[in-house]
């Protein structure tokens, strides 16, 4: 059938049991490219991605950047910022990239008739939407500055636990 989903739905992955998600140093052993991309010079290049993301278009060529959310490296659940909503968005985006690197996620926009594994993510094929604790009005490109959307998304009571909905672009074919 046209546009049938083949990837299914999976709840297997738990970060609590993933030592790589918990430890920056251990992850650096598995992903040695962190030396190339998590340094001040490479992060300086992320300024262009940040500006582009604010306009709604991530720069796919700067795959190690997540716009104003920082660097995608190291592929762990730690972020070095006090902006909790943006940090949580960055962690969710890092998880997407990590799962893509491990071939758990495939991209439905690369090939019109199938889902193709993309270990180097194509950020422009995804958007994220905060659903909890306070729902946003629309999905945002990866790296969109929190100045445009994060205000009042983390209430003082019942906050700090976020739910993100991931949208991915999809090309369809019909035979």
GROMACS elastic network, one bead per residue, 0.5 to 0.9 nm:
[ bonds ]
;  ai    aj funct       b0    kb
    1     4     6  0.58760   500
    1   173     6  0.87198   500
    1   174     6  0.67233   500
    1   175     6  0.75503   500
    2   113     6  0.86195   500
    2   172     6  0.64868   500
    2   173     6  0.56562   500
    2   175     6  0.71079   500
    3   113     6  0.77810   500
    3   114     6  0.88757   500
    3   170     6  0.83972   500
    3   171     6  0.78779   500
    3   172     6  0.50275   500
    3   173     6  0.63524   500
    3   174     6  0.72784   500
    4   172     6  0.85944   500
    5     8     6  0.67033   500
    5   114     6  0.89926   500
    5   115     6  0.87244   500
    6   114     6  0.82062   500
    6   115     6  0.76246   500
    7    10     6  0.87703   500
    7   105     6  0.82069   500
    7   106     6  0.78458   500
    7   115     6  0.76800   500
   10    13     6  0.77728   500
   11    14     6  0.79437   500
   13    16     6  0.89952   500
   13    17     6  0.84607   500
   13    18     6  0.85484   500
   14    17     6  0.59368   500
   14    18     6  0.69661   500
   15    19     6  0.79248   500
   15    20     6  0.87240   500
   15    21     6  0.62380   500
   15    22     6  0.76952   500
   15    77     6  0.85016   500
   16    19     6  0.76646   500
   16    21     6  0.81159   500
   16    22     6  0.78491   500
   17    20     6  0.89796   500
   17    21     6  0.85908   500
   17    22     6  0.89142   500
   18    21     6  0.54497   500
   18    22     6  0.68247   500
   19    22     6  0.52532   500
   19    23     6  0.63653   500
   19    26     6  0.78177   500
   19    27     6  0.84128   500
   20    23     6  0.54683   500
   20    24     6  0.72902   500
   20    25     6  0.85542   500
   20    26     6  0.60003   500
   20    27     6  0.50618   500
   20    28     6  0.88586   500
   20    30     6  0.83369   500
   20    75     6  0.80117   500
   20    76     6  0.67699   500
   21    24     6  0.75996   500
   21    26     6  0.88812   500
   21    27     6  0.73386   500
   21    75     6  0.68552   500
   21    77     6  0.56425   500
   21    78     6  0.84076   500
   21    95     6  0.87117   500
   21    98     6  0.89911   500
   22    26     6  0.85743   500
   22    27     6  0.85161   500
   22    76     6  0.61383   500
   22    77     6  0.63214   500
   22    78     6  0.77443   500
   23    26     6  0.54453   500
   23    27     6  0.62408   500
   23    28     6  0.87571   500
   23    76     6  0.67519   500
   23    77     6  0.83545   500
   23    78     6  0.85669   500
   24    27     6  0.51949   500
   24    28     6  0.62847   500
   24    74     6  0.61980   500
   24    75     6  0.76060   500
   24    76     6  0.61678   500
   24    77     6  0.86451   500
   24    78     6  0.79811   500
   25    28     6  0.51398   500
   25    29     6  0.68661   500
   25    74     6  0.87113   500
   26    29     6  0.53907   500
   26    30     6  0.69498   500
   26    31     6  0.89010   500
   27    30     6  0.51943   500
   27    31     6  0.59833   500
   27    32     6  0.81679   500
   27    34     6  0.86950   500
   27    74     6  0.68969   500
   27    75     6  0.68315   500
   27    76     6  0.72615   500
   28    31     6  0.50034   500
   28    32     6  0.52859   500
   28    33     6  0.77760   500
   28    34     6  0.61046   500
   28    35     6  0.79052   500
   28    74     6  0.69095   500
   28    75     6  0.84686   500
   29    32     6  0.56519   500
   29    34     6  0.89885   500
   30    33     6  0.89299   500
   31    34     6  0.60638   500
   31    35     6  0.88103   500
   31    74     6  0.80700   500
   31    75     6  0.81715   500
   32    35     6  0.62163   500
   32    36     6  0.81269   500
   33    36     6  0.52667   500
   33    37     6  0.65132   500
   33    38     6  0.84434   500
   33    73     6  0.86986   500
   34    37     6  0.51770   500
   34    38     6  0.53775   500
   34    39     6  0.81599   500
   34    73     6  0.58508   500
   34    74     6  0.59807   500
   34    75     6  0.85255   500
   35    38     6  0.58413   500
   35    39     6  0.67012   500
   36    39     6  0.66286   500
   36    41     6  0.89914   500
   36    42     6  0.71236   500
   37    40     6  0.84885   500
   37    41     6  0.82789   500
   37    42     6  0.53181   500
   37    43     6  0.70475   500
   37    64     6  0.62106   500
   37    65     6  0.84748   500
   37    71     6  0.77179   500
   37    72     6  0.84057   500
   37    73     6  0.66731   500
   37    74     6  0.86223   500
   38    41     6  0.84838   500
   38    42     6  0.65953   500
   38    43     6  0.66201   500
   38    64     6  0.81601   500
   38    71     6  0.66218   500
   38    72     6  0.81084   500
   38    73     6  0.56297   500
   38    74     6  0.68905   500
   39    42     6  0.55787   500
   39    43     6  0.60912   500
   39    44     6  0.86060   500
   40    43     6  0.50386   500
   40    44     6  0.60036   500
   40    45     6  0.88601   500
   41    44     6  0.50916   500
   41    45     6  0.68149   500
   42    45     6  0.53393   500
   42    46     6  0.70187   500
   42    64     6  0.83286   500
   42    65     6  0.86026   500
   42    71     6  0.88503   500
   43    46     6  0.50803   500
   43    47     6  0.75436   500
   43    64     6  0.84300   500
   43    65     6  0.72319   500
   43    70     6  0.76312   500
   43    71     6  0.66110   500
   44    47     6  0.58665   500
   44    48     6  0.84469   500
   45    48     6  0.61581   500
   45    49     6  0.75479   500
   45    62     6  0.78675   500
   45    65     6  0.81841   500
   46    50     6  0.61193   500
   46    51     6  0.86917   500
   46    62     6  0.71451   500
   46    64     6  0.81722   500
   46    65     6  0.54181   500
   46    66     6  0.75111   500
   46    67     6  0.62416   500
   46    68     6  0.80030   500
   46    70     6  0.76220   500
   46    71     6  0.76898   500
   47    51     6  0.63064   500
   47    52     6  0.85929   500
   47    65     6  0.88103   500
   47    67     6  0.71189   500
   47    68     6  0.77603   500
   48    51     6  0.52506   500
   48    52     6  0.61513   500
   48    53     6  0.85121   500
   48    59     6  0.79442   500
   48    62     6  0.88031   500
   48    67     6  0.78759   500
   49    53     6  0.58476   500
   49    54     6  0.84739   500
   49    57     6  0.83449   500
   49    58     6  0.59909   500
   49    59     6  0.54251   500
   49    60     6  0.85897   500
   49    62     6  0.69632   500
   49    65     6  0.67484   500
   49    66     6  0.72037   500
   49    68     6  0.78021   500
   49   143     6  0.77468   500
   50    53     6  0.51032   500
   50    54     6  0.62398   500
   50    55     6  0.88451   500
   50    58     6  0.77960   500
   50    59     6  0.87254   500
   50    65     6  0.82366   500
   50    66     6  0.73479   500
   50    69     6  0.80813   500
   50    70     6  0.86106   500
   50   143     6  0.63389   500
   50   144     6  0.69681   500
   50   145     6  0.72777   500
   51    54     6  0.52294   500
   51    55     6  0.67280   500
   51    57     6  0.88948   500
   51    58     6  0.87587   500
   51    67     6  0.72764   500
   51    68     6  0.80739   500
   51   144     6  0.84495   500
   51   145     6  0.86272   500
   52    55     6  0.52077   500
   52    56     6  0.65695   500
   52    57     6  0.53775   500
   52    58     6  0.57544   500
   52    59     6  0.67112   500
   52    67     6  0.76731   500
   52   143     6  0.88967   500
   52   144     6  0.84198   500
   53    59     6  0.74773   500
   53    66     6  0.84395   500
   53    67     6  0.57748   500
   53    68     6  0.77746   500
   53   140     6  0.88287   500
   53   141     6  0.62562   500
   53   142     6  0.68388   500
   53   143     6  0.55522   500
   53   145     6  0.74139   500
   54    57     6  0.73818   500
   54    58     6  0.84036   500
   54    67     6  0.79468   500
   54    68     6  0.82401   500
   54   141     6  0.81455   500
   54   143     6  0.74867   500
   54   145     6  0.58182   500
   54   148     6  0.79962   500
   55    58     6  0.84429   500
   55   141     6  0.88617   500
   55   144     6  0.78404   500
   56   140     6  0.71896   500
   56   141     6  0.55690   500
   56   142     6  0.84854   500
   56   143     6  0.89122   500
   56   144     6  0.69471   500
   57    60     6  0.88556   500
   57   123     6  0.89065   500
   57   124     6  0.64837   500
   57   141     6  0.65054   500
   57   142     6  0.83905   500
   57   144     6  0.87121   500
   58    61     6  0.89186   500
   58    62     6  0.84839   500
   58    66     6  0.79837   500
   58    67     6  0.71514   500
   58   122     6  0.89220   500
   58   123     6  0.62102   500
   58   124     6  0.53867   500
   58   141     6  0.65371   500
   58   142     6  0.65060   500
   58   143     6  0.71469   500
   58   144     6  0.83428   500
   59    62     6  0.56656   500
   59    63     6  0.74088   500
   59    65     6  0.84237   500
   59    67     6  0.84996   500
   59   122     6  0.86883   500
   59   123     6  0.73723   500
   59   124     6  0.71184   500
   60    63     6  0.54572   500
   60    65     6  0.88478   500
   60   121     6  0.78116   500
   60   122     6  0.54144   500
   60   123     6  0.55961   500
   60   124     6  0.62307   500
   61    64     6  0.85520   500
   61   122     6  0.82307   500
   62    65     6  0.56113   500
   62    66     6  0.84505   500
   63    66     6  0.76557   500
   63    72     6  0.78272   500
   63   120     6  0.69602   500
   63   121     6  0.66664   500
   63   122     6  0.71802   500
   63   123     6  0.71561   500
   64    70     6  0.89633   500
   64    71     6  0.58878   500
   64    72     6  0.51001   500
   64    73     6  0.66022   500
   64   120     6  0.89692   500
   65    68     6  0.84683   500
   65    69     6  0.81139   500
   65    70     6  0.62507   500
   65    72     6  0.55807   500
   65    73     6  0.82103   500
   65   143     6  0.80582   500
   66    69     6  0.52902   500
   66    70     6  0.53192   500
   66    71     6  0.55858   500
   66    72     6  0.59654   500
   66    90     6  0.71498   500
   66    93     6  0.77951   500
   66    94     6  0.85146   500
   66   123     6  0.84001   500
   66   142     6  0.61188   500
   66   144     6  0.83801   500
   67    70     6  0.60940   500
   67    71     6  0.78491   500
   67   142     6  0.68258   500
   67   144     6  0.62743   500
   67   145     6  0.73739   500
   68    71     6  0.87009   500
   68    86     6  0.82867   500
   68   142     6  0.88368   500
   68   143     6  0.50628   500
   68   144     6  0.62288   500
   68   145     6  0.52284   500
   68   146     6  0.78131   500
   69    72     6  0.85540   500
   69    79     6  0.88823   500
   69    81     6  0.88666   500
   69    86     6  0.60545   500
   69    87     6  0.66065   500
   69    89     6  0.74581   500
   69    90     6  0.53638   500
   69    91     6  0.89262   500
   69   142     6  0.81507   500
   69   143     6  0.51923   500
   69   144     6  0.75545   500
   69   145     6  0.72307   500
   69   146     6  0.84154   500
   70    73     6  0.86521   500
   70    79     6  0.82816   500
   70    80     6  0.86178   500
   70    81     6  0.89657   500
   70    87     6  0.86876   500
   70    90     6  0.73204   500
   70   143     6  0.77299   500
   71    74     6  0.76657   500
   71    90     6  0.85131   500
   71    94     6  0.87848   500
   72    75     6  0.63439   500
   72    76     6  0.87572   500
   72    90     6  0.77970   500
   72    91     6  0.86781   500
   72    93     6  0.78160   500
   72    94     6  0.56266   500
   72    97     6  0.76031   500
   72    98     6  0.89248   500
   73    76     6  0.75279   500
   73    94     6  0.78421   500
   74    77     6  0.86445   500
   74    78     6  0.84650   500
   74    94     6  0.85599   500
   75    78     6  0.85968   500
   75    91     6  0.88498   500
   75    94     6  0.60223   500
   75    95     6  0.73514   500
   75    97     6  0.77649   500
   75    98     6  0.59727   500
   76    79     6  0.82327   500
   76    91     6  0.76946   500
   76    94     6  0.71508   500
   76    95     6  0.77018   500
   76    98     6  0.82176   500
   77    88     6  0.89847   500
   77    90     6  0.88942   500
   77    91     6  0.56190   500
   77    92     6  0.84555   500
   77    94     6  0.75763   500
   77    95     6  0.77293   500
   78    87     6  0.84562   500
   78    91     6  0.71406   500
   79    82     6  0.86285   500
   79    87     6  0.59309   500
   79    88     6  0.82068   500
   79    90     6  0.75159   500
   79    91     6  0.70719   500
   80    87     6  0.78179   500
   81    84     6  0.72994   500
   81    86     6  0.83555   500
   81    87     6  0.63665   500
   82    85     6  0.89283   500
   82    86     6  0.87909   500
   82    87     6  0.74903   500
   83    86     6  0.56319   500
   83    87     6  0.59078   500
   83    88     6  0.85548   500
   83   146     6  0.85591   500
   84    88     6  0.59875   500
   84    89     6  0.85533   500
   84   154     6  0.79345   500
   84   160     6  0.75411   500
   85    88     6  0.51657   500
   85    89     6  0.62743   500
   85    90     6  0.86327   500
   85   146     6  0.76734   500
   85   150     6  0.62754   500
   85   151     6  0.86507   500
   85   153     6  0.69880   500
   85   154     6  0.67099   500
   85   160     6  0.80836   500
   85   162     6  0.83419   500
   86    90     6  0.60937   500
   86    91     6  0.85933   500
   86   143     6  0.85805   500
   86   144     6  0.89372   500
   86   145     6  0.78187   500
   86   146     6  0.59872   500
   86   150     6  0.71524   500
   87    91     6  0.61814   500
   87    92     6  0.86704   500
   88    92     6  0.62305   500
   88    93     6  0.85918   500
   88   160     6  0.86579   500
   88   161     6  0.88514   500
   88   162     6  0.73319   500
   89    92     6  0.51276   500
   89    93     6  0.62029   500
   89    94     6  0.85795   500
   89   128     6  0.80656   500
   89   130     6  0.82363   500
   89   142     6  0.82675   500
   89   143     6  0.83160   500
   89   162     6  0.87105   500
   89   164     6  0.78272   500
   90    93     6  0.50077   500
   90    94     6  0.60063   500
   90    95     6  0.85258   500
   90   142     6  0.81408   500
   90   143     6  0.75512   500
   91    95     6  0.61678   500
   91    96     6  0.86985   500
   92    95     6  0.51152   500
   92    96     6  0.64474   500
   92    97     6  0.88616   500
   92   128     6  0.88216   500
   92   164     6  0.74206   500
   93    96     6  0.50453   500
   93    97     6  0.63404   500
   93    98     6  0.85795   500
   93   128     6  0.82968   500
   93   142     6  0.70386   500
   93   143     6  0.86939   500
   94    97     6  0.50227   500
   94    98     6  0.59474   500
   94    99     6  0.84854   500
   95    99     6  0.60360   500
   95   100     6  0.84225   500
   96    99     6  0.52557   500
   96   100     6  0.61592   500
   96   101     6  0.86455   500
   96   105     6  0.76178   500
   96   121     6  0.84759   500
   97   101     6  0.61056   500
   97   102     6  0.86493   500
   97   105     6  0.85884   500
   97   119     6  0.77619   500
   97   120     6  0.75676   500
   97   121     6  0.61142   500
   97   123     6  0.87931   500
   98   101     6  0.50265   500
   98   102     6  0.63214   500
   98   103     6  0.87350   500
   98   104     6  0.87076   500
   98   119     6  0.84135   500
   99   102     6  0.50350   500
   99   103     6  0.62247   500
   99   104     6  0.50944   500
   99   105     6  0.57670   500
   99   119     6  0.83131   500
  100   104     6  0.56658   500
  100   106     6  0.66578   500
  100   107     6  0.86474   500
  100   117     6  0.70293   500
  100   118     6  0.60652   500
  100   120     6  0.71196   500
  100   121     6  0.65390   500
  101   104     6  0.76538   500
  101   105     6  0.81368   500
  101   117     6  0.86545   500
  101   118     6  0.72148   500
  101   120     6  0.64816   500
  101   121     6  0.77937   500
  102   105     6  0.78313   500
  102   119     6  0.68587   500
  103   106     6  0.69361   500
  103   117     6  0.58523   500
  103   118     6  0.72193   500
  103   119     6  0.63574   500
  104   117     6  0.78664   500
  105   115     6  0.89065   500
  105   116     6  0.85977   500
  105   117     6  0.63998   500
  105   118     6  0.76090   500
  105   119     6  0.85186   500
  106   115     6  0.54539   500
  106   116     6  0.50406   500
  106   118     6  0.59794   500
  106   119     6  0.84893   500
  107   110     6  0.60281   500
  107   111     6  0.81345   500
  107   114     6  0.85411   500
  107   115     6  0.53725   500
  107   116     6  0.52574   500
  107   117     6  0.60700   500
  107   118     6  0.63343   500
  107   121     6  0.81966   500
  107   122     6  0.80812   500
  107   125     6  0.77516   500
  107   168     6  0.77734   500
  107   169     6  0.82605   500
  107   170     6  0.80548   500
  108   111     6  0.65531   500
  108   112     6  0.72994   500
  108   113     6  0.80970   500
  108   114     6  0.63743   500
  108   116     6  0.64881   500
  108   117     6  0.88782   500
  108   125     6  0.85165   500
  108   168     6  0.74699   500
  108   169     6  0.67565   500
  108   171     6  0.65463   500
  108   172     6  0.85236   500
  109   112     6  0.64459   500
  109   113     6  0.89413   500
  109   114     6  0.84796   500
  109   115     6  0.75303   500
  109   116     6  0.82682   500
  109   125     6  0.67736   500
  109   168     6  0.79546   500
  109   169     6  0.57632   500
  109   171     6  0.52425   500
  109   172     6  0.84967   500
  110   113     6  0.89472   500
  110   114     6  0.81668   500
  110   115     6  0.73918   500
  110   116     6  0.64766   500
  110   118     6  0.86092   500
  110   122     6  0.89441   500
  110   125     6  0.89144   500
  110   170     6  0.84065   500
  110   171     6  0.79572   500
  111   114     6  0.56368   500
  111   115     6  0.66780   500
  111   116     6  0.66709   500
  111   171     6  0.74013   500
  111   172     6  0.88832   500
  112   115     6  0.82350   500
  112   170     6  0.78446   500
  112   172     6  0.55105   500
  112   173     6  0.59261   500
  113   171     6  0.73808   500
  113   172     6  0.61352   500
  113   173     6  0.53337   500
  113   174     6  0.81800   500
  114   171     6  0.88529   500
  114   172     6  0.85006   500
  114   173     6  0.87720   500
  117   120     6  0.89232   500
  118   121     6  0.56217   500
  118   122     6  0.76320   500
  121   124     6  0.88032   500
  121   125     6  0.85961   500
  122   125     6  0.58050   500
  122   126     6  0.77241   500
  123   126     6  0.56528   500
  123   127     6  0.81082   500
  123   141     6  0.80087   500
  123   142     6  0.65791   500
  124   127     6  0.75445   500
  124   141     6  0.71432   500
  124   142     6  0.76218   500
  124   168     6  0.88362   500
  124   169     6  0.84931   500
  125   141     6  0.89332   500
  125   167     6  0.82691   500
  125   168     6  0.55402   500
  125   169     6  0.51199   500
  125   170     6  0.80833   500
  126   140     6  0.87721   500
  126   141     6  0.68714   500
  126   142     6  0.71511   500
  126   166     6  0.69510   500
  126   167     6  0.55323   500
  126   169     6  0.62867   500
  127   139     6  0.57366   500
  127   140     6  0.52600   500
  127   142     6  0.60565   500
  127   165     6  0.84621   500
  127   166     6  0.60172   500
  127   167     6  0.50688   500
  127   168     6  0.64043   500
  127   169     6  0.83849   500
  128   138     6  0.86219   500
  128   139     6  0.51382   500
  128   140     6  0.52475   500
  128   141     6  0.64461   500
  128   142     6  0.67484   500
  128   164     6  0.64770   500
  128   165     6  0.57639   500
  128   167     6  0.60792   500
  128   168     6  0.87503   500
  129   135     6  0.78858   500
  129   136     6  0.66148   500
  129   137     6  0.83291   500
  129   138     6  0.63550   500
  129   140     6  0.61380   500
  129   141     6  0.89547   500
  129   163     6  0.85718   500
  129   164     6  0.55713   500
  129   165     6  0.50357   500
  129   166     6  0.64573   500
  129   167     6  0.77962   500
  130   133     6  0.79710   500
  130   134     6  0.72680   500
  130   135     6  0.55732   500
  130   136     6  0.56410   500
  130   137     6  0.87981   500
  130   138     6  0.84215   500
  130   139     6  0.75575   500
  130   140     6  0.88033   500
  130   153     6  0.83829   500
  130   162     6  0.72982   500
  130   163     6  0.61054   500
  130   165     6  0.63093   500
  130   166     6  0.89168   500
  131   134     6  0.63200   500
  131   136     6  0.66267   500
  131   162     6  0.74564   500
  131   163     6  0.53917   500
  131   164     6  0.56226   500
  131   165     6  0.65439   500
  132   135     6  0.55427   500
  132   136     6  0.85918   500
  132   153     6  0.81408   500
  132   154     6  0.87897   500
  132   159     6  0.85478   500
  132   161     6  0.75200   500
  132   162     6  0.52475   500
  132   164     6  0.72264   500
  133   153     6  0.66812   500
  133   154     6  0.65196   500
  133   155     6  0.74541   500
  133   158     6  0.72715   500
  133   159     6  0.60113   500
  133   160     6  0.79675   500
  133   161     6  0.69009   500
  133   162     6  0.59792   500
  133   163     6  0.72719   500
  134   152     6  0.75882   500
  134   153     6  0.50112   500
  134   154     6  0.68993   500
  134   155     6  0.78202   500
  134   159     6  0.86904   500
  134   162     6  0.86920   500
  135   138     6  0.86812   500
  135   153     6  0.73745   500
  136   139     6  0.74862   500
  136   149     6  0.73877   500
  136   150     6  0.83719   500
  136   153     6  0.77578   500
  137   149     6  0.87067   500
  139   165     6  0.83526   500
  139   166     6  0.83927   500
  139   167     6  0.77659   500
  140   143     6  0.81260   500
  140   144     6  0.64178   500
  140   149     6  0.86303   500
  141   144     6  0.56879   500
  143   146     6  0.85426   500
  144   147     6  0.85101   500
  144   148     6  0.75557   500
  144   149     6  0.83422   500
  145   148     6  0.59602   500
  145   149     6  0.74685   500
  145   150     6  0.82688   500
  146   149     6  0.51740   500
  146   151     6  0.73956   500
  147   150     6  0.62965   500
  147   151     6  0.71500   500
  148   151     6  0.79170   500
  149   152     6  0.86933   500
  149   153     6  0.81514   500
  150   153     6  0.54624   500
  150   154     6  0.80603   500
  151   154     6  0.78049   500
  152   155     6  0.62532   500
  153   159     6  0.82524   500
  154   157     6  0.83945   500
  154   158     6  0.82037   500
  154   159     6  0.50479   500
  154   160     6  0.63913   500
  154   161     6  0.85145   500
  154   162     6  0.85511   500
  155   158     6  0.66130   500
  155   159     6  0.51309   500
  155   160     6  0.81105   500
  156   159     6  0.59198   500
  156   160     6  0.84808   500
  157   160     6  0.88221   500
  158   161     6  0.75350   500
  159   162     6  0.75540   500
